[in-house]
Amino acid sequence: MQPDWDELYQDGIKPWDKGTAAPPLLDWMNRNPQKLSGKIMVPGCGLGHDVRAIADVCPVAEVLGIDISGTALQEAAAFAKSGAERYEELDLFDLPGVHHQSFDWIWEHTCFCAIDPERRDDYVEAVHRALKPDGELLGIFYLDPYDEDHQPGGGPPHGTSVAELESRFVGSGRFEITEKYVPEVSYRGRAGLELMLRLKPSAL
Ligand SMILES: C[S@@+](CC[C@H](N)C(=O)[O-])C[C@H]1O[C@@H](n2cnc3c(N)ncnc32)[C@H](O)[C@@H]1O
């Protein structure tokens, strides 16, 4: 069952929110200065820490954070602006036509692991549809979020595997992988449990 994300934010229950941008994103941007540019979407952006980090180092980029939780976005918008970032209350699976083939980059972080695993092919289709033909998807995928208290089937975050990611993104014919590594920097407790992927859409 999917959580009521907005209710969680209203109740202040957001253990995923670490109060800072994802360390692997900051590290990648450091090593690839000015690479993120143009129109950039961050799906499931929550309180927008990654959105603001991207806008901060890419001042000419148009960074759009989307989320289905209006409460999260209100909190995101209350932070001091970093650059030209914006937020829209949208469902990734139901993006309006104006966002089709529209983005140069998509930054994925804890949206893929938050959605119902049965919708993962829909996720791949949605991000493929949102990207320009020469756009790119950069993302950090939470492979193993499990511990004693949280087991597979127990709700998000839902883990994945390298094989599953390759099958869904590449096996579907929608993407090819251009970069793949286990990040050397992570939030506390996630070291070695995440995979960074950079993907280019394939023509269908
Ligand atoms: C685990 S939280 C991660 C938030 C943020 N990326 C972070 O790391 O703090 C997952 C986020 O995805 C959002 N979300 C879930 N399903 C979504 C959908 N279909 N479209 C857009 N956002 C969605 C939730 O509201 C929530 O903010």
The ligand as a Gaussian input file, in Angstrom:
#p B3LYP/6-31G(d) Opt

LIG

0 1
 C       11.054000       9.241000       0.291000
 S       10.457000      10.804000      -0.139000
 C       11.942000      11.575000      -0.763000
 C       11.854000      13.066000      -0.854000
 C       13.160000      13.723000      -1.271000
 N       13.634000      13.218000      -2.542000
 C       14.202000      13.522000      -0.200000
 O       15.133000      12.709000      -0.388000
 O       14.074000      14.151000       0.860000
 C        9.570000      10.444000      -1.643000
 C        8.899000      11.659000      -2.217000
 O        8.270000      11.300000      -3.448000
 C        7.001000      11.922000      -3.501000
 N        6.198000      11.133000      -4.453000
 C        5.704000       9.885000      -4.266000
 N        5.040000       9.480000      -5.367000
 C        5.129000      10.495000      -6.272000
 C        4.635000      10.694000      -7.580000
 N        3.896000       9.752000      -8.194000
 N        4.915000      11.850000      -8.221000
 C        5.645000      12.818000      -7.603000
 N        6.122000      12.701000      -6.342000
 C        5.875000      11.551000      -5.685000
 C        6.509000      11.938000      -2.069000
 O        5.510000      12.881000      -1.818000
 C        7.805000      12.233000      -1.322000
 O        8.033000      13.615000      -1.190000

